[in-house]
Amino acid sequence: MVQNTLSHAEGPQNTLKKLIQLLGPGVLMATAAIGGSHLVASTQAGAQFGWQLVLLIFLVNVLKYPFFRASVSYTISSGETLQQGYNQMGKGYLLISFILNNVAAVVNSAALLMFSASLLGYFLPFSLPISWLAGMVLLASLLILIAGHFAALNRVAKVIMVLLVIATVAATAVAWYQGPVAPPTFASPSPWTLATIGFLVVTMGWMPAPIEISGITSLWLKQQSQTQKVTAKSALFDFNLGYITTLLLALVFLALGALVLHGSSEPLASGGIGFSHQLVNLYAVTIGEWSRYLIALIAFLCIFGSALTVYDGYSRALAEGYLLLKGKSDVPNFLFVRWLLIVAAASFAIVLFFKAALLAMLSFAMTLAFITTPMFAWLNHKLVHTAAIKPELQGGLWLRLLSYTGLAYLFGFLMLFIAWRWYL
């Protein structure tokens, strides 16, 4: 049962402490989101096109907002997860979600595992194969998730987010002070051509995250409400804080790319360790040698935090979806662990196969996320607009219009991408 925890009689310090304790699913969502979409897509957007894609990245985040917010609106109002809501609409809706989650879980986890492994190699004084590094990251993730469960993930995510925000803002401030590396006469290429549609799709696919993360957020929120008393106000505050943080950091990473990498003639390597080392080197040369490990820390925190939350979230979603399809509801912990090990094994196998093509793997994962996003957006839109939502979570006419606009954008751009990919 969702109840209020913030007593009006408490002092401001106790209220603030309670509010921080209630931060959880929104922070976890932000940790999952601030990964490849920010470090890779946003940074490359700034590196290739300067400031030209600021408005696009801003709009992508805003237009996806209603579909992510559905996790709070539906779960707080009904006490159920989004997947339980899909199941009530009909088994077919749940089956669509389950199938798409299976594919997304393996592909997205593998991409983040490979990237975090390549960044881990930067801190080691000796060279190791990417498969060994991936094994180390995967083992650390499994130990945290299996040994500590949700509580450990919640604590780790909060620490990662605080360090990430501090490090990213510091690096951007220094880059802004140093000034852009591109000479005044440098002519930025235009992103508004048919040839760049593929890049725009990659940029938007994981921005701020694949929409199926909303289903995972609802799982985290339901689990949090079982151990804490959560109100509609506190849950929405937590969600909005996490979402706004992802939006602002997306713009910050674009700024880093525009200030530090835009105008550089050196192409990015496609190999795992080679790409991560080259990216960090380009930043360090421009900002200063002292920043080398700061940038490396930013990168590693981004990707490892995303990998950790994605492994937990997708495994929980798959375990729940599997039981709901069988007519059951409560997910025992052993089933979550079983799905976690399945996703871990499958993603590690993909890393072994794609170990020499990190950027290709990330690009494929982001493109797949873009293709599946409209379906998850439609599922969330239909669910929220047919369920009984609490008045304080309905959002009013503006949210309804934003939801319809978002659907038109997602399906419209998907049709454009299909036409560009197969017909133009």
GIGIBEL-V54490 format. One line per field, one symbol per residue. ss: DSSP state (~ for helix, > for strand, _ for the rest). burial: # if it has 9 or more other ideal C-beta (glycine too) atoms within 8 Angstrom, else .. A space follows every 50 residues. Layout:
ss=???
burial=???
This chain:
ss=___________~~~~~~~~~~~__~~~~~~~~~__~~~~~~~~~~~~~~_ ___~~~~~~~~~~~~~~~~~~~~~~~~~___~~~~~~~~_~~~~~~~~~~ ~~~~~~~~~~~~~~~~~~~~~~~______~~~~~~~~~~~~~~~~~~~~~ ~~~~~~~~~~~~~~~~~~~~~~~~~~~~_______________~~~~~~~ ~~~~~_______~~~~~~~~~~~~~~~____~~~~~~~~~~~~~~~~~~~ ~~~~~~~~~~~__________~~~~~~~~~~~~~~~~_~~~~~~~~~~~~ ~~~~~~~~~~~~~~~~~~~~~~~~~_______~~~~~~~~~~~~~~~~~~ ~~~~___~~~~~~~~~~~~~~~~~~~~~~~~~~~______~~~~__~~~~ ~~~~~~~~~~~~~~~~~~~~~~__
burial=.#..##........#..##..############################. ..##.###.############################.#...######.# ######################.......##.######..##.###.### .#######.##.###.######.###.#..##.....#..#....##### #########################..#.###.##########.###.## #############....#.###############.##...##.####### #########################.....#...##########.###.# #..##.############################..#.##..###...## .##.###.###.##.#####....
